[in-house]
Amino acid sequence: MSVFCGLECVVCLGCSRWAWKRLTYIGSYDSESWPPASPDEFEPIPRLCRAILAVYEEDLSQPRFPPPGGYQMNPSWVIKRVAYDQTGGNCPPYLIYVDHGHKEIILALRGLNLARESDYKVLLDNRLGRQMFDGGYVHHGLLKAATWILKREGETLRELLEELGSDYKLVFVGHSLGSGIAALMTIVVVNHRDKFGGIPRNKVQCYAIAPTRCMSLNLAVKYADVINSVILQDDFLPRTATPLEDIFGSIFCLPCLLFMICLRDTFIPEKRKLNDTRRLYAPGRMYHIVERKFCRCGRYPPEVRTAIPVEGRFEHIVLSCNTTSDHGILWIEQEAQKALELL
């Protein structure tokens, strides 16, 4: 009898420990030791969110989603728009835009469309350790989508770079599904700069908004000078190491799935995670927008922290009612603009 009582105590203590660790863990803990971002480095992010939203717009002169910061895109600067009927299911829609005011050639990709089977096929085309690339591992389906776009648009981008001159940057930006494609396009371009007029490495930049985990840790750190990930508070996707095909295959039971991931990851040592070279991560330098803190009600003026972390690289799912709302591009743009005004 005493043995069973002892076992019950151990189980109760274990469950209590897990509940305390998971229920009191909040998104701001991920970056609490990071320094604040500077206004100059964070400045492009709100307006590049606007470039992603432009992919959804039918008429840029009358946007359905008014920009919170007043930044208005010029319809005459749009070079090309590519919709679903033109991608053949190889990637989500995108546009190419030249921002002459900031001297940037921008290729922007939209996020996952829950109603499009082709987007799911891109995500499902992978398994852990399937695709080796540049000395690491990447998501196979996202790499295929990235190379498809570059084959289709590489000549256009090269001609724009030659026409506009060396003052212009080449910027890839995407949200959610599009963020992983943008990040992998950036790696391909950086390694084949001779095909893009010999553009210097520091003139190629990527901004992955609400990023998917698309590359192994060594690549995520290696390309931190050209790839930037932007994460709003509790967003679930950058924290979910479970293969994307499992996540989106269970999209209608997402809260249950996230709870099970929390339960599993609580008992996996950090060192064991880091030692798995096949494990995928959100790419590059991290910018974490924080607006909620422990035992404090409501939202606070957002602050931005930044680092190129190795350990503690958004490894813990946050049990929060905001895990999915913090993934929305409109909300990220709004909070990023507020944070920029406060920097």
C-alpha positions as CSV (number, residue, x, y, z in Angstrom):
1,M,0.0,0.0,0.0
2,S,2.8,2.4,0.9
3,V,4.5,1.7,-2.4
4,F,1.4,2.7,-4.3
5,C,1.1,5.9,-2.2
6,G,4.7,6.7,-3.0
7,L,4.1,6.2,-6.7
8,E,1.0,8.5,-6.5
9,C,3.1,11.2,-4.8
10,V,5.8,10.9,-7.5
11,V,3.2,11.2,-10.3
12,C,1.5,14.1,-8.6
13,L,4.7,15.9,-8.1
14,G,5.8,15.3,-11.7
15,C,2.4,16.6,-13.0
16,S,2.6,19.6,-10.7
17,R,6.1,20.4,-11.9
18,W,5.1,20.1,-15.5
19,A,2.0,22.2,-15.0
20,W,3.9,24.9,-13.2
21,K,6.6,25.1,-15.9
22,R,4.2,25.1,-18.8
23,L,1.4,27.3,-17.4
24,T,3.7,29.9,-16.1
25,Y,6.0,30.0,-19.2
26,I,5.3,33.1,-21.3
27,G,6.6,34.3,-24.6
28,S,8.7,37.1,-23.2
29,Y,11.0,34.6,-21.4
30,D,12.4,33.5,-24.8
31,S,14.2,36.8,-25.2
32,E,14.5,38.2,-21.7
33,S,18.3,38.3,-21.8
34,W,18.5,39.9,-25.3
35,P,19.5,43.5,-25.9
36,P,17.0,45.9,-27.4
37,A,16.9,46.4,-31.2
38,S,17.9,49.8,-32.7
39,P,15.5,51.9,-34.7
40,D,17.7,51.7,-37.8
41,E,17.8,47.9,-38.0
42,F,14.1,47.5,-37.2
43,E,12.9,50.3,-39.5
44,P,12.3,48.1,-42.6
45,I,10.0,45.6,-40.9
46,P,6.6,47.5,-40.8
47,R,6.8,48.6,-44.4
48,L,7.9,45.1,-45.6
49,C,4.8,43.7,-43.8
50,R,2.9,46.2,-46.1
51,A,4.7,44.6,-49.1
52,I,3.4,41.2,-48.1
53,L,-0.1,42.5,-47.6
54,A,0.1,44.0,-51.1
55,V,0.1,40.5,-52.5
56,Y,-3.5,40.2,-51.1
57,E,-4.7,43.5,-52.6
58,E,-6.5,43.9,-55.9
59,D,-5.9,47.7,-56.0
60,L,-2.9,49.1,-54.2
61,S,-4.3,52.7,-54.7
62,Q,-7.3,51.7,-52.5
63,P,-5.9,49.1,-50.0
64,R,-8.4,47.0,-48.0
65,F,-5.9,47.1,-45.1
66,P,-4.9,50.7,-44.4
67,P,-1.3,51.0,-43.3
68,P,-1.0,52.0,-39.6
69,G,2.3,53.9,-40.2
70,G,1.1,55.8,-43.2
71,Y,3.5,54.1,-45.6
72,Q,1.8,53.8,-48.9
73,M,3.0,51.6,-51.8
74,N,3.1,53.1,-55.2
75,P,1.1,51.0,-57.7
76,S,3.3,52.2,-60.6
77,W,6.4,50.6,-58.9
78,V,5.0,47.1,-59.1
79,I,7.0,45.1,-61.6
80,K,5.1,41.9,-61.6
81,R,2.2,40.2,-59.7
82,V,1.9,36.4,-59.8
83,A,-1.4,34.8,-58.7
84,Y,-2.3,31.1,-57.9
85,D,-3.3,30.4,-61.5
86,Q,0.2,31.3,-62.7
87,T,2.2,29.4,-60.0
88,G,0.9,26.0,-61.1
89,G,0.8,25.0,-57.4
90,N,4.6,25.3,-57.0
91,C,4.5,28.2,-54.5
92,P,2.1,30.8,-53.0
93,P,1.4,34.1,-54.9
94,Y,4.0,36.8,-54.9
95,L,4.9,40.2,-56.3
96,I,8.1,42.0,-57.4
97,Y,8.2,45.7,-56.3
98,V,10.8,48.4,-56.6
99,D,10.8,50.8,-53.7
100,H,12.7,53.7,-55.2
101,G,12.4,55.7,-52.0
102,H,14.4,53.1,-50.0
103,K,16.3,51.7,-53.0
104,E,15.1,48.2,-52.6
105,I,14.0,45.5,-55.1
106,I,11.5,43.5,-53.1
107,L,10.1,40.0,-53.8
108,A,7.3,39.5,-51.3
109,L,5.4,36.2,-50.7
110,R,2.0,35.7,-49.0
111,G,1.4,33.2,-46.2
112,L,-0.5,29.9,-46.2
113,N,-3.9,29.8,-47.7
114,L,-6.0,27.3,-45.8
115,A,-8.3,26.9,-48.7
116,R,-5.5,25.9,-51.2
117,E,-4.4,22.3,-51.5
118,S,-1.3,23.4,-53.4
119,D,0.0,25.2,-50.3
120,Y,-0.4,22.1,-48.2
121,K,1.5,20.1,-50.8
122,V,4.5,22.4,-50.4
123,L,4.4,21.8,-46.7
124,L,3.9,18.1,-46.9
125,D,6.8,17.6,-49.2
126,N,9.3,16.9,-46.4
127,R,10.5,14.5,-43.7
128,L,13.1,15.0,-41.0
129,G,16.6,14.8,-42.6
130,R,15.4,14.4,-46.1
131,Q,17.1,17.4,-47.7
132,M,20.7,18.2,-47.2
133,F,21.9,21.6,-48.5
134,D,25.0,23.7,-48.0
135,G,26.3,21.6,-45.2
136,G,23.1,21.4,-43.3
137,Y,19.4,20.4,-43.6
138,V,16.5,22.4,-45.0
139,H,12.8,21.8,-45.7
140,H,12.5,19.9,-49.0
141,G,9.2,21.4,-50.2
142,L,10.1,25.0,-49.3
143,L,13.5,24.6,-51.1
144,K,11.7,23.3,-54.3
145,A,9.4,26.3,-54.1
146,A,12.3,28.7,-53.7
147,T,14.3,27.3,-56.6
148,W,11.1,27.3,-58.8
149,I,10.6,31.1,-58.2
150,L,14.3,31.9,-58.8
151,K,14.3,30.0,-62.1
152,R,11.2,31.9,-63.2
153,E,12.2,35.3,-61.9
154,G,16.0,35.2,-61.8
155,E,16.4,37.0,-65.1
156,T,13.9,39.7,-64.0
157,L,15.8,40.3,-60.8
158,R,19.2,40.4,-62.5
159,E,18.0,42.9,-65.1
160,L,16.5,45.1,-62.4
161,L,19.8,45.0,-60.5
162,E,21.8,45.9,-63.6
163,E,19.4,48.7,-64.6
164,L,19.1,50.3,-61.2
165,G,22.7,50.1,-60.1
166,S,24.7,49.1,-57.1
167,D,22.8,51.4,-54.7
168,Y,19.8,49.1,-54.7
169,K,19.4,46.1,-52.3
170,L,17.7,42.8,-53.2
171,V,15.1,42.0,-50.5
172,F,13.1,38.8,-50.0
173,V,10.2,38.9,-47.6
174,G,7.5,36.5,-46.7
175,H,5.0,35.6,-44.0
176,S,4.4,32.1,-42.6
177,L,4.7,29.6,-45.5
178,G,6.2,32.4,-47.6
179,S,8.8,33.2,-45.0
180,G,10.5,29.8,-45.3
181,I,10.6,30.1,-49.1
182,A,12.0,33.7,-48.8
183,A,14.7,32.5,-46.4
184,L,15.8,29.6,-48.7
185,M,15.8,31.9,-51.8
186,T,18.1,34.2,-49.9
187,I,20.6,31.3,-49.3
188,V,20.5,30.3,-52.9
189,V,21.1,33.8,-54.1
190,V,23.9,34.5,-51.7
191,N,25.7,31.3,-52.9
192,H,25.1,32.2,-56.6
193,R,25.7,36.0,-56.6
194,D,27.5,35.7,-59.9
195,K,24.1,35.0,-61.6
196,F,22.7,38.2,-60.1
197,G,25.3,40.6,-61.5
198,G,27.8,39.9,-58.7
199,I,25.7,41.6,-56.1
200,P,27.6,42.0,-52.8
201,R,26.4,39.8,-49.9
202,N,25.5,42.8,-47.8
203,K,23.1,44.0,-50.5
204,V,21.0,40.8,-50.1
205,Q,18.5,40.8,-47.2
206,C,15.6,38.6,-46.1
207,Y,12.9,39.3,-43.6
208,A,11.0,36.2,-42.5
209,I,7.8,37.4,-40.7
210,A,6.3,34.8,-38.3
211,P,8.8,32.3,-39.7
212,T,8.4,28.6,-40.3
213,R,11.3,26.4,-39.0
214,C,13.0,25.7,-42.4
215,M,16.8,25.1,-41.8
216,S,19.2,23.4,-39.4
217,L,20.9,25.3,-36.6
218,N,24.2,25.7,-38.4
219,L,22.6,27.3,-41.4
220,A,20.3,29.5,-39.2
221,V,23.4,31.0,-37.6
222,K,25.6,31.0,-40.7
223,Y,23.2,33.3,-42.6
224,A,22.2,35.5,-39.7
225,D,23.9,38.5,-41.4
226,V,21.4,38.3,-44.3
227,I,18.3,36.7,-42.9
228,N,16.1,38.3,-40.2
229,S,13.2,36.5,-38.4
230,V,10.4,38.6,-36.8
231,I,8.3,37.0,-34.1
232,L,5.4,38.5,-32.2
233,Q,5.2,37.5,-28.6
234,D,3.6,34.0,-28.4
235,D,3.4,33.0,-32.1
236,F,3.3,29.1,-32.2
237,L,4.9,28.4,-35.6
238,P,8.5,29.5,-34.9
239,R,8.4,27.5,-31.7
240,T,7.0,24.3,-33.2
241,A,9.7,21.8,-34.1
242,T,7.1,19.1,-34.9
243,P,7.2,18.6,-38.7
244,L,5.0,21.1,-40.5
245,E,3.1,18.4,-42.2
246,D,1.9,17.2,-38.8
247,I,1.0,20.7,-37.7
248,F,-1.1,21.6,-40.7
249,G,-2.5,18.1,-41.1
250,S,-4.0,18.7,-37.7
251,I,-4.9,22.3,-38.1
252,F,-8.5,21.9,-36.9
253,C,-7.2,20.3,-33.7
254,L,-4.3,22.7,-33.2
255,P,-4.8,23.4,-29.5
256,C,-4.7,19.7,-28.7
257,L,-1.6,19.2,-30.8
258,L,0.2,22.2,-29.2
259,F,-0.6,20.9,-25.7
260,M,0.8,17.4,-26.6
261,I,4.0,19.1,-28.0
262,C,4.4,21.0,-24.7
263,L,4.0,17.9,-22.7
264,R,6.7,16.1,-24.8
265,D,9.2,18.9,-25.0
266,T,9.1,19.5,-21.3
267,F,10.9,16.2,-20.8
268,I,13.5,16.5,-23.6
269,P,16.8,18.0,-22.5
270,E,18.0,21.1,-24.3
271,K,21.3,19.4,-25.2
272,R,19.6,16.5,-26.9
273,K,17.7,18.9,-29.1
274,L,20.8,20.8,-30.1
275,N,22.7,17.6,-30.9
276,D,20.2,16.6,-33.5
277,T,21.7,18.1,-36.7
278,R,18.5,17.4,-38.7
279,R,16.3,19.5,-36.4
280,L,15.0,22.6,-38.2
281,Y,14.9,26.1,-36.8
282,A,13.6,29.6,-37.6
283,P,16.3,31.3,-39.6
284,G,18.8,34.0,-39.0
285,R,18.9,36.9,-36.6
286,M,15.8,37.0,-34.3
287,Y,13.6,40.1,-33.6
288,H,11.2,39.4,-30.8
289,I,8.3,41.9,-30.3
290,V,7.2,41.6,-26.7
291,E,4.0,43.2,-25.4
292,R,2.8,40.9,-22.6
293,K,4.6,39.9,-19.4
294,F,4.1,37.5,-16.5
295,C,1.3,38.3,-14.0
296,R,0.5,41.6,-15.8
297,C,-2.9,42.0,-17.4
298,G,-3.4,43.3,-20.9
299,R,-1.0,44.5,-23.5
300,Y,1.8,46.9,-22.8
301,P,3.7,49.2,-25.2
302,P,5.7,46.7,-27.4
303,E,9.4,46.5,-27.2
304,V,11.8,44.7,-29.6
305,R,14.7,42.5,-28.5
306,T,17.2,41.0,-30.9
307,A,20.0,38.4,-30.9
308,I,21.5,35.5,-32.8
309,P,20.8,32.8,-30.3
310,V,21.9,29.2,-30.3
311,E,20.5,27.7,-27.1
312,G,17.0,28.8,-26.2
313,R,16.1,29.6,-29.9
314,F,12.3,29.6,-29.3
315,E,12.2,26.0,-28.2
316,H,9.1,26.1,-26.0
317,I,5.4,26.3,-27.1
318,V,3.5,28.9,-25.0
319,L,0.1,27.8,-23.7
320,S,-1.6,31.1,-24.5
321,C,-4.8,32.2,-26.1
322,N,-2.7,34.4,-28.4
323,T,-0.5,31.7,-30.0
324,T,-2.5,31.9,-33.2
325,S,-3.5,35.5,-33.2
326,D,0.1,36.6,-32.8
327,H,0.8,34.8,-36.1
328,G,-1.5,37.1,-38.2
329,I,0.4,39.5,-40.6
330,L,-2.0,42.4,-39.9
331,W,-1.5,42.2,-36.2
332,I,2.3,41.9,-36.6
333,E,2.4,44.9,-38.9
334,Q,0.4,47.0,-36.4
335,E,2.5,46.0,-33.4
336,A,5.8,46.4,-35.3
337,Q,4.8,49.9,-36.2
338,K,4.0,50.8,-32.6
339,A,7.3,49.3,-31.5
340,L,9.2,51.3,-34.1
341,E,7.6,54.5,-33.0
342,L,8.7,53.7,-29.4
343,L,12.3,52.8,-30.2
